[in-house]
């Protein structure tokens, strides 16, 4: 696995994925999960290019094409939920929607790959 130039960004991504998708946290109150969702969405779509081109992050904070593919699958599942329910969910939020199961599956896969592939970064 390649060295990672920005391991702190990788750690942030792993932390955001864990906060939203870790099974033990799935029962957390709506407000806590909504905050975790907000953080992850901003990381994927606003703070990085992951929402449009995950491959561009390989070597920067992703370590492989498999990780990029997992993030791309997660982004596509988020895009599907957003296209069906909008960017401002109703009081049920996204978590009760049937399409959320695909988001969770893809999120857990991405989390697993990133954790298992934790490469060495510069300065770590």
trRosetta pair geometry for C-beta under 8 A, 3 or more apart (Angstrom, degrees):
i j d omega theta_ij theta_ji phi_ij phi_ji
1 63 4.6 13 -172 172 114 125
1 64 6.2 -71 -126 -54 93 106
1 117 5.8 160 -112 -169 154 95
1 119 4.4 -138 122 -90 123 118
2 58 7.3 78 46 168 144 84
2 59 5.4 -46 126 -101 148 74
2 63 5.8 -179 53 -153 80 71
2 64 7.6 157 18 -71 96 63
2 119 6.5 12 80 -158 46 168
3 59 7.8 40 79 -148 58 68
3 119 6.3 -169 -121 147 30 124
3 120 5.8 -42 -121 86 82 83
3 121 6.6 123 -176 -123 79 32
3 122 6.5 79 161 -52 122 74
4 7 5.1 106 96 -77 121 73
4 10 5.6 -8 177 -30 158 145
4 59 7.1 177 -119 -172 48 27
4 60 7.1 18 -161 122 74 19
4 61 5.7 67 -167 -118 116 38
4 62 7.8 152 -117 45 109 13
4 63 6.0 -63 -69 -80 106 88
4 119 5.1 134 -21 81 104 113
4 120 7.3 179 23 95 87 34
4 121 4.2 -48 74 -100 97 87
4 122 7.4 -128 89 -2 54 73
5 59 6.3 39 -11 146 106 70
5 60 5.1 -42 47 -131 114 46
5 61 7.3 -79 59 -55 74 61
5 121 7.2 -31 71 -154 4 90
5 122 5.9 11 -139 2 43 123
6 9 4.2 29 127 13 118 116
6 10 6.8 147 103 -15 70 84
6 60 5.5 4 21 171 108 72
6 61 4.7 -48 77 -68 96 101
6 121 7.1 -58 101 -153 10 131
7 10 5.2 -52 -151 37 45 116
7 11 6.2 49 150 -23 71 101
7 61 7.1 158 -99 -124 22 82
7 120 7.9 -53 -82 169 136 32
7 121 2.7 -124 -47 -10 121 168
7 122 7.2 -169 -11 39 104 57
7 123 7.5 -148 25 65 122 87
7 124 5.2 -8 34 -36 169 141
8 11 5.5 -48 -147 35 35 114
8 12 6.5 40 151 -22 63 102
8 121 7.9 177 -18 135 55 166
9 12 5.5 -48 -149 33 35 115
9 13 6.5 37 151 -19 64 102
9 48 7.3 119 -172 -83 127 129
9 60 7.2 -19 69 140 145 90
9 61 3.9 -84 91 -91 110 155
10 13 5.7 -54 -152 35 32 112
10 14 6.4 31 151 -16 66 105
10 61 4.1 -166 -59 -169 79 90
10 62 7.3 162 -105 -70 100 37
10 63 7.8 47 -120 -35 142 93
10 114 6.9 -177 -172 -164 92 111
10 118 7.7 138 141 -131 133 71
10 121 7.0 -166 26 -70 133 135
11 14 5.7 -54 -147 39 32 111
11 15 6.1 33 154 -20 66 107
12 15 5.7 -55 -145 38 29 112
12 16 6.2 29 156 -19 65 107
12 43 6.5 -174 132 -121 109 137
13 16 5.8 -55 -146 37 29 110
13 17 6.3 28 156 -17 64 106
13 43 6.2 170 -98 157 71 144
13 50 7.9 135 -115 -63 129 161
13 61 6.6 131 -2 140 134 126
13 114 6.5 -130 109 -145 110 160
14 17 5.8 -56 -147 38 29 110
14 18 6.2 30 155 -19 65 108
14 111 6.8 106 -143 -138 67 72
14 114 5.1 -160 -90 125 94 130
14 115 6.3 119 -140 -73 122 74
14 118 7.9 19 -76 -94 156 103
15 18 5.7 -55 -145 38 29 112
15 19 6.2 33 156 -24 64 107
16 19 5.7 -51 -145 32 30 113
16 20 6.7 12 161 -5 62 109
16 36 6.9 151 -160 -168 63 77
16 39 5.1 -147 -125 118 107 107
16 40 4.3 148 162 -88 116 79
16 43 5.4 -146 -17 10 174 154
17 20 6.4 -72 -153 44 28 98
17 21 5.6 -29 175 27 69 120
17 40 6.7 104 -74 -114 49 125
17 107 5.8 179 -151 -173 90 88
17 110 5.9 -133 -127 100 146 105
17 111 4.2 -176 138 -85 129 96
17 114 6.9 119 33 40 156 144
18 21 6.8 -80 -119 55 18 79
18 22 4.8 29 -168 -42 66 116
18 25 7.7 99 155 5 62 146
18 111 6.1 128 -70 -139 62 128
19 22 7.2 17 -70 8 9 107
19 25 6.6 -138 -169 164 35 170
19 36 3.9 -161 128 -129 105 118
19 39 6.9 14 76 62 147 138
19 40 7.5 -166 67 -47 105 107
20 25 7.3 -158 -169 104 6 133
20 33 6.5 92 -133 -153 69 75
20 36 4.1 174 -74 136 76 120
20 37 5.8 106 -117 -73 127 58
20 40 5.4 -41 -19 -22 147 146
20 107 6.3 -87 99 -171 111 151
21 25 7.6 56 73 65 16 114
21 26 7.6 15 -158 -75 33 93
21 104 6.0 154 -132 -143 96 67
21 107 3.9 -168 -80 126 147 122
21 108 5.2 -157 163 -68 129 68
21 111 5.7 -158 79 -26 132 144
22 25 4.5 68 72 12 93 110
22 26 7.4 -143 93 -33 47 77
22 111 7.5 -167 -71 -174 69 165
23 26 5.4 -30 -153 -6 41 121
23 108 7.8 38 -50 -105 87 128
24 27 7.6 -60 176 25 37 97
25 28 5.0 -12 -173 -20 69 122
25 32 7.7 -124 -170 126 100 123
25 33 7.4 145 148 -90 97 89
25 36 7.6 86 150 -45 140 169
26 33 7.8 52 -141 -98 37 132
26 104 7.6 43 -112 -130 124 133
28 32 4.3 -84 154 81 126 132
28 33 5.4 149 82 -48 106 90
29 32 5.0 91 62 7 81 103
29 33 7.2 -162 92 -1 41 88
30 33 6.0 -65 -149 43 31 105
30 34 5.9 34 155 -25 69 110
30 93 5.9 173 -155 -10 110 147
30 95 7.1 -151 -122 29 82 144
31 34 5.6 -53 -143 35 29 114
31 35 6.5 31 156 -20 62 103
32 35 5.8 -53 -153 33 31 111
32 36 6.6 29 150 -15 63 105
33 36 5.5 -53 -149 38 37 113
33 37 6.2 42 151 -22 68 103
33 93 7.6 108 95 145 114 161
33 95 6.1 45 122 -71 150 145
34 37 5.5 -50 -146 35 32 114
34 38 6.4 38 152 -23 64 104
34 93 6.3 -112 -85 -120 103 140
35 38 5.6 -50 -148 33 32 115
35 39 6.6 33 153 -18 63 103
36 39 5.8 -53 -151 34 32 111
36 40 6.4 27 155 -14 65 107
37 40 5.9 -60 -148 40 30 107
37 41 6.1 30 157 -20 67 109
37 94 7.2 145 -137 42 158 127
38 41 5.9 -55 -144 36 26 110
38 42 6.4 25 158 -16 62 107
39 42 6.0 -61 -152 37 27 108
39 43 6.4 26 153 -19 64 108
40 43 5.6 -56 -149 36 33 112
40 44 6.2 25 158 -15 68 109
41 44 5.9 -59 -143 41 29 106
41 45 5.8 -15 174 17 67 117
41 46 7.7 51 130 -1 68 102
41 78 7.2 167 -107 -162 89 145
42 45 6.8 -72 -124 55 20 84
42 46 4.6 -39 -157 40 63 124
42 47 5.8 57 144 -17 77 106
43 46 7.5 -9 -41 52 10 80
43 47 5.0 -38 -127 46 41 125
43 48 6.2 15 171 9 62 112
43 50 7.3 11 132 34 75 138
44 47 7.9 51 16 44 19 85
44 48 6.7 -50 -134 58 21 103
44 50 4.7 -89 -145 87 64 118
44 51 4.8 100 145 -63 82 90
44 71 7.5 -175 -125 -172 104 103
44 74 7.6 -123 -115 110 146 112
44 75 6.0 -180 180 -96 131 97
44 78 7.3 102 100 33 160 166
45 50 7.6 -78 -58 72 36 84
45 51 3.9 63 -101 -55 62 157
45 75 8.0 140 -71 -133 85 105
48 51 7.5 130 86 -1 76 80
48 57 6.4 29 179 -87 126 131
48 61 7.9 -85 -122 48 144 133
49 52 5.6 -71 -172 57 74 94
49 53 5.0 -27 152 58 113 89
49 54 7.6 -176 109 -81 79 29
49 56 4.9 -21 93 71 143 135
49 57 6.5 -177 64 -50 94 95
50 53 7.7 -102 -116 68 16 40
50 54 5.0 41 -143 -98 67 79
50 57 6.0 -1 -79 -22 82 147
50 71 5.3 -80 -162 162 111 135
50 75 6.6 -172 141 -67 83 132
51 75 5.4 164 -130 -137 52 130
53 56 4.4 52 118 -7 110 116
53 57 7.9 148 110 -14 70 82
54 57 5.8 -54 -168 27 52 113
54 58 8.0 71 140 -39 68 83
54 62 6.7 68 173 -35 88 166
54 67 7.8 -146 161 118 121 70
54 68 4.0 155 122 -157 105 79
54 69 7.5 -170 88 -48 139 21
54 71 4.2 156 -125 84 145 119
54 72 4.8 -125 16 -55 136 85
54 75 7.1 -164 -47 -6 118 138
55 58 5.8 -24 -167 -8 52 115
55 65 6.9 11 -116 -122 92 77
55 68 4.7 79 -82 -177 53 156
56 60 7.7 4 135 8 64 135
57 60 4.9 -94 -158 56 56 113
57 61 5.6 -46 180 52 106 80
57 62 4.4 79 111 5 99 111
57 68 6.7 162 58 -101 92 99
57 71 7.8 -15 51 59 139 165
58 62 4.9 -57 -91 86 51 102
58 63 7.2 28 -145 155 72 5
58 64 6.8 50 -131 -125 109 3
58 65 6.6 -2 -93 -72 146 54
58 67 7.5 141 -100 67 84 107
58 68 5.7 -48 -58 -49 103 130
59 62 7.6 -6 9 69 37 67
59 63 7.9 97 -69 -118 34 37
62 67 4.5 -176 -163 104 102 128
62 68 5.4 102 144 -64 158 79
62 71 7.0 -92 -98 -7 140 142
62 114 7.9 -76 -123 -106 73 95
63 67 5.8 84 48 0 69 149
63 117 5.0 -165 64 145 138 120
63 119 4.4 145 -109 -13 138 129
64 67 4.9 106 58 4 76 97
64 68 7.2 -137 103 0 46 87
64 113 7.9 -115 59 173 115 115
64 117 6.2 -100 6 -160 120 157
65 68 5.4 -54 -149 39 39 114
65 69 6.2 43 151 -23 69 102
66 69 5.7 -50 -146 35 31 112
66 70 6.5 33 153 -20 63 104
66 113 6.0 -149 126 -151 102 138
66 117 7.7 157 77 -56 115 155
67 70 5.7 -54 -150 34 33 112
67 71 6.5 30 153 -15 66 105
67 110 7.3 85 -155 -146 66 75
67 113 5.1 180 -98 132 72 125
67 114 6.0 94 -134 -80 116 73
67 117 6.2 -117 -62 60 122 153
68 71 5.8 -55 -148 38 33 109
68 72 6.2 36 152 -22 66 106
69 72 5.5 -53 -146 36 32 114
69 73 6.4 35 154 -20 65 102
70 73 5.7 -50 -150 34 32 112
70 74 6.6 34 150 -19 62 104
70 106 7.0 163 -172 -169 70 77
70 109 5.2 -147 -143 119 114 99
70 110 4.1 159 141 -93 113 73
70 113 5.0 168 -7 25 164 150
70 114 7.9 -142 86 -35 142 86
71 74 5.5 -52 -151 36 35 114
71 75 6.3 38 151 -21 67 104
71 110 5.5 97 -76 -127 58 131
72 75 5.6 -51 -146 36 32 112
72 76 6.4 34 154 -19 64 105
73 76 5.7 -53 -148 36 31 112
73 77 6.5 29 154 -17 64 104
73 106 4.6 -152 121 -136 99 121
73 109 7.2 -14 81 76 137 136
73 110 7.6 -169 64 -57 98 105
74 77 5.8 -57 -150 37 31 108
74 78 6.4 32 151 -17 65 104
74 103 7.1 72 -151 -150 71 63
74 106 4.1 173 -87 135 65 116
74 107 5.6 97 -124 -77 119 59
74 109 7.9 -162 -60 63 99 96
74 110 5.1 -25 -40 -29 138 145
75 78 5.6 -53 -150 38 33 112
75 79 6.2 38 151 -24 66 105
76 79 5.4 -49 -146 33 33 116
76 80 6.6 38 153 -23 63 100
76 106 7.9 -155 58 -126 84 167
77 80 5.6 -46 -150 30 35 114
77 81 6.8 35 151 -16 63 102
77 99 7.3 175 -171 167 84 92
77 102 4.6 -157 -137 123 125 101
77 103 4.5 177 131 -86 121 60
77 105 7.9 179 -102 59 167 87
77 106 4.8 169 7 17 146 149
78 81 5.8 -57 -152 37 35 110
78 82 6.2 31 153 -16 69 109
78 103 6.1 88 -73 -118 62 112
79 82 5.7 -57 -145 40 30 110
79 83 6.2 29 157 -20 66 107
80 83 5.9 -55 -145 35 28 108
80 84 6.4 20 157 -12 63 110
80 99 5.9 -143 117 -171 111 137
80 102 7.3 -6 65 84 142 141
81 84 6.0 -64 -149 41 28 106
81 85 5.9 -27 173 28 68 113
81 94 5.4 51 175 -147 136 124
81 97 6.5 129 -136 86 102 148
81 99 5.0 176 -89 109 82 126
81 100 6.6 70 -106 -80 136 63
81 103 6.1 -4 -32 -54 141 133
82 85 6.8 -79 -125 58 21 75
82 86 6.8 -36 -166 147 59 9
82 87 5.7 27 -149 -82 104 66
84 97 7.5 140 100 -170 131 146
84 99 6.3 127 37 1 154 159
85 89 5.9 20 144 -109 125 80
85 90 7.8 -105 -170 1 107 86
85 94 6.4 159 78 -102 154 83
85 97 6.3 -93 -51 -84 149 156
86 89 7.1 167 77 -78 88 43
89 92 7.0 -103 162 76 111 65
89 93 4.5 76 116 -135 147 40
89 94 5.1 -114 -87 -41 149 72
90 93 7.4 -118 73 -45 50 28
92 95 7.5 -142 154 56 72 74
92 96 4.4 -77 174 40 111 136
92 97 7.5 117 120 -47 120 76
93 96 6.6 103 68 7 74 91
94 97 5.4 -53 -165 16 53 122
94 99 8.0 -67 -169 79 92 95
94 100 5.5 138 147 -88 82 115
94 103 7.5 16 147 23 126 164
95 100 5.6 119 -138 -149 29 165
96 100 7.2 85 41 8 13 147
97 100 4.8 115 67 -22 80 100
98 101 6.4 -31 180 5 51 111
99 102 5.8 -42 -172 28 60 112
99 103 6.9 62 135 -18 73 100
100 103 5.1 -51 -153 36 47 117
100 104 6.2 50 149 -22 73 101
101 104 5.6 -52 -149 36 32 113
101 105 6.4 35 152 -20 65 103
102 105 5.6 -49 -145 34 33 112
102 106 6.3 27 157 -12 65 108
103 106 6.1 -63 -149 43 27 106
103 107 6.0 28 154 -21 65 112
104 107 5.6 -56 -141 38 28 113
104 108 6.2 27 161 -17 65 106
105 108 6.1 -59 -149 37 25 107
105 109 6.4 25 153 -18 62 108
106 109 5.6 -53 -146 36 33 113
106 110 6.3 33 155 -18 65 105
107 110 5.8 -54 -147 37 30 109
107 111 6.2 32 153 -20 64 107
108 111 5.5 -51 -144 37 32 115
108 112 6.3 35 155 -21 64 105
109 112 5.8 -55 -149 35 29 112
109 113 6.4 26 156 -16 64 106
110 113 5.9 -57 -147 38 31 108
110 114 6.2 25 158 -15 66 110
111 114 6.0 -60 -145 40 26 107
111 115 6.1 23 159 -16 64 111
112 115 6.0 -59 -144 39 26 108
112 116 6.0 16 162 -12 64 114
113 116 6.0 -61 -140 43 26 105
113 117 5.8 1 168 1 65 119
114 117 6.3 -67 -133 50 22 96
114 118 7.1 60 157 -72 57 70
115 118 6.2 -16 -167 -41 32 106
120 124 6.0 -166 -163 76 69 107
121 124 4.4 63 59 4 85 128
